[in-house]
Amino acid sequence: MDTATPAVTVALHDGASVIASSGQVDARRHGELLLPAVDRVLAEAGVKLDAVTGVVVGVGPGPYTGLRVGLVTAATFGSALAAPVHGICTLDGLAYAAGQGGLEGPFAVATDARRKEVYWARYEDARTRTGDPAVDRPADIAEALAGLPVVGQGAVLYPEAFPDARGPEHVAAGALAALAAERLAAGQELLEPQPLYLRRPDAQVPKNYKVVTPK
């Protein structure tokens, strides 16, 4: 599952292929849409939740509010099922899906970070990220990514900075699951299911708030 972007996406994978999947784009309703999506996917596959032996969740980067919905849900399922919970960088899932769609490297991935910024990373190919994800204004990285295809909603939103926009625009849980299965089969360690925010959350406690005490 992944809720790091406006897409609320869930898939069931049997270790070899995606059995069922669901994806809805709604930046404000992650909490309302995620569990019904899980129910739909399990029903489509004809299995119950207790058949799940592992959980993969996108760890971002992404905005605080949406991202935590997927991470908390994944942790809850993992605890209830006594199943491992694995993290995958959401940008890696987009890169992998782009590669499955025929895109060859090098290229970049960019998602909407709001505040007129993008979360982004460069890739040598669909499975190989070069460097850590970052958050920047599109104009500040346009020169560094000049000539590269850019996958994701960030490229669609800022065509002046990223003229060679490529799909997919949003991450799909099926790609995350397939990438995780591939890495696990190769004996690679996956990420801890911890949020990758890259910046402080929008909601913060004021530094100089007035303390009111009764007389």
C-alpha positions as CSV (number, residue, x, y, z in Angstrom):
1,M,0.0,0.0,0.0
2,D,1.0,3.6,-0.5
3,T,-0.5,6.9,0.6
4,A,2.6,9.2,0.1
5,T,1.1,10.9,-2.9
6,P,-2.5,11.9,-3.9
7,A,-2.9,8.3,-5.0
8,V,-4.4,5.8,-2.4
9,T,-3.2,2.5,-3.8
10,V,-3.4,-1.1,-2.6
11,A,-2.4,-4.4,-4.2
12,L,-2.2,-8.1,-3.4
13,H,0.9,-9.9,-4.7
14,D,1.6,-13.6,-4.4
15,G,5.4,-13.3,-4.8
16,A,5.3,-13.8,-8.6
17,S,2.6,-11.4,-9.8
18,V,-0.1,-9.0,-8.8
19,I,-3.4,-10.8,-8.0
20,A,-5.6,-7.7,-7.5
21,S,-5.1,-4.0,-7.1
22,S,-6.9,-0.7,-6.5
23,G,-6.0,2.9,-7.0
24,Q,-7.8,6.2,-6.4
25,V,-6.4,9.7,-6.7
26,D,-7.7,12.0,-3.9
27,A,-5.2,14.1,-1.9
28,R,-7.6,14.8,1.0
29,R,-9.2,11.4,1.7
30,H,-6.4,8.9,2.4
31,G,-7.9,7.9,5.7
32,E,-11.3,7.3,4.3
33,L,-10.2,5.4,1.2
34,L,-7.5,3.1,2.3
35,L,-9.3,0.5,4.3
36,P,-12.2,0.1,1.8
37,A,-9.5,-0.3,-0.9
38,V,-7.9,-3.1,1.1
39,D,-11.4,-4.8,1.4
40,R,-12.0,-4.5,-2.3
41,V,-8.6,-6.0,-3.2
42,L,-9.0,-8.9,-0.9
43,A,-12.6,-9.5,-2.1
44,E,-11.4,-9.4,-5.8
45,A,-8.7,-11.9,-5.0
46,G,-11.1,-14.1,-3.0
47,V,-9.0,-14.3,0.1
48,K,-9.2,-13.0,3.7
49,L,-6.8,-10.7,5.5
50,D,-5.3,-13.6,7.5
51,A,-3.9,-15.0,4.2
52,V,-1.4,-12.1,4.0
53,T,2.1,-13.1,5.0
54,G,3.8,-9.8,4.6
55,V,3.1,-6.1,4.2
56,V,4.9,-3.6,1.9
57,V,4.3,0.1,2.4
58,G,5.6,3.2,0.6
59,V,7.6,5.3,3.0
60,G,7.6,8.5,0.9
61,P,8.9,11.0,0.6
62,G,5.5,12.6,1.0
63,P,3.4,15.1,2.9
64,Y,3.1,14.2,6.6
65,T,-0.7,13.8,6.8
66,G,-1.2,11.4,3.9
67,L,2.0,9.5,4.4
68,R,1.3,8.5,8.0
69,V,-2.1,6.9,7.0
70,G,-0.4,4.2,5.1
71,L,2.4,3.7,7.6
72,V,0.1,3.4,10.6
73,T,-2.2,1.1,8.7
74,A,0.6,-1.1,7.6
75,A,2.0,-1.3,11.1
76,T,-1.4,-2.3,12.5
77,F,-1.8,-5.0,9.9
78,G,1.7,-6.3,10.6
79,S,1.0,-6.4,14.4
80,A,-2.4,-8.1,14.0
81,L,-1.1,-10.7,11.5
82,A,2.3,-11.2,13.1
83,A,3.7,-10.5,9.7
84,P,6.8,-8.5,8.6
85,V,6.3,-4.9,7.4
86,H,8.7,-3.7,4.7
87,G,9.3,-0.2,3.5
88,I,9.9,0.9,-0.1
89,C,10.8,4.4,-1.3
90,T,7.7,5.7,-3.2
91,L,10.0,7.2,-5.8
92,D,11.6,3.8,-6.4
93,G,8.1,2.3,-7.0
94,L,7.4,5.0,-9.7
95,A,10.8,4.4,-11.3
96,Y,10.2,0.6,-11.3
97,A,6.8,1.1,-12.9
98,A,8.3,3.4,-15.6
99,G,10.9,0.7,-16.4
100,Q,8.1,-1.9,-16.7
101,G,6.5,0.4,-19.1
102,G,9.6,0.5,-21.3
103,L,11.5,3.6,-20.1
104,E,15.2,3.1,-20.1
105,G,17.6,5.1,-18.0
106,P,19.0,7.4,-17.0
107,F,15.9,9.4,-15.9
108,A,14.5,11.2,-12.9
109,V,11.3,10.8,-10.8
110,A,9.4,13.8,-9.3
111,T,6.3,13.9,-7.2
112,D,4.3,16.9,-5.9
113,A,5.7,18.2,-2.6
114,R,3.3,21.1,-2.4
115,R,4.6,24.6,-1.6
116,K,5.6,24.8,-5.3
117,E,8.3,22.1,-4.7
118,V,8.9,18.5,-5.8
119,Y,10.3,15.4,-4.2
120,W,12.7,14.0,-6.6
121,A,15.6,11.5,-7.3
122,R,17.8,10.5,-10.2
123,Y,17.9,6.9,-11.5
124,E,20.5,5.1,-13.6
125,D,17.8,2.6,-14.6
126,A,14.5,1.5,-13.2
127,R,16.0,-0.4,-10.3
128,T,19.0,1.8,-9.5
129,R,18.6,5.2,-7.7
130,T,21.7,7.4,-7.7
131,G,21.7,9.4,-4.5
132,D,19.1,10.1,-1.9
133,P,15.7,11.6,-2.5
134,A,15.5,15.4,-2.1
135,V,12.9,18.2,-2.0
136,D,13.5,21.4,-4.1
137,R,11.8,24.0,-6.3
138,P,11.6,22.8,-9.9
139,A,13.5,25.8,-11.2
140,D,16.4,25.0,-8.9
141,I,16.9,21.5,-10.3
142,A,15.8,22.1,-13.9
143,E,19.4,22.6,-15.2
144,A,20.7,19.5,-13.3
145,L,18.0,17.3,-14.9
146,A,18.1,19.0,-18.3
147,G,17.7,16.4,-21.1
148,L,16.4,13.7,-18.8
149,P,12.9,12.2,-19.0
150,V,11.1,12.9,-15.7
151,V,8.5,10.5,-14.4
152,G,5.6,11.4,-12.1
153,Q,3.1,14.2,-11.2
154,G,5.9,16.7,-10.5
155,A,6.9,16.7,-14.2
156,V,3.3,17.2,-15.2
157,L,2.8,20.1,-12.8
158,Y,5.9,22.0,-13.9
159,P,6.4,21.5,-17.6
160,E,8.6,24.6,-17.9
161,A,11.2,22.9,-15.7
162,F,10.6,19.3,-16.9
163,P,9.6,19.4,-20.5
164,D,10.0,15.6,-21.1
165,A,7.3,14.3,-18.7
166,R,6.8,10.5,-18.7
167,G,4.3,8.2,-17.1
168,P,3.1,6.9,-14.8
169,E,2.0,10.0,-13.1
170,H,1.1,8.3,-9.8
171,V,2.6,5.4,-7.9
172,A,0.8,2.0,-8.0
173,A,1.0,-0.5,-5.1
174,G,1.4,-3.3,-7.6
175,A,4.8,-1.9,-8.6
176,L,5.9,-1.5,-5.0
177,A,4.9,-5.1,-4.3
178,A,6.7,-6.4,-7.4
179,L,9.8,-4.5,-6.6
180,A,9.8,-5.6,-3.0
181,A,9.3,-9.3,-4.0
182,E,12.2,-9.0,-6.4
183,R,14.5,-7.5,-3.8
184,L,13.5,-10.0,-1.2
185,A,14.1,-12.9,-3.6
186,A,17.6,-11.5,-4.3
187,G,18.3,-11.5,-0.5
188,Q,18.3,-7.7,-0.3
189,E,17.2,-5.8,2.8
190,L,14.3,-3.5,2.5
191,L,13.7,-0.2,4.4
192,E,12.3,0.0,7.8
193,P,8.6,1.2,7.6
194,Q,9.5,4.7,8.8
195,P,8.3,7.9,7.2
196,L,10.6,9.8,4.8
197,Y,9.4,13.4,5.2
198,L,12.5,15.4,4.1
199,R,11.1,18.5,5.8
200,R,9.1,19.4,8.9
201,P,5.3,18.9,8.9
202,D,3.1,21.9,8.2
203,A,1.3,21.7,11.5
204,Q,3.6,22.8,14.3
205,V,3.2,24.1,17.9
206,P,3.8,27.9,18.0
207,K,7.1,28.8,19.6
208,N,6.0,31.9,21.5
209,Y,2.5,31.0,22.5
210,K,0.9,32.8,25.5
211,V,0.4,30.8,28.7
212,V,-2.8,31.5,30.4
213,T,-3.1,30.6,34.1
214,P,-6.0,31.2,36.4
215,K,-5.7,33.9,39.0
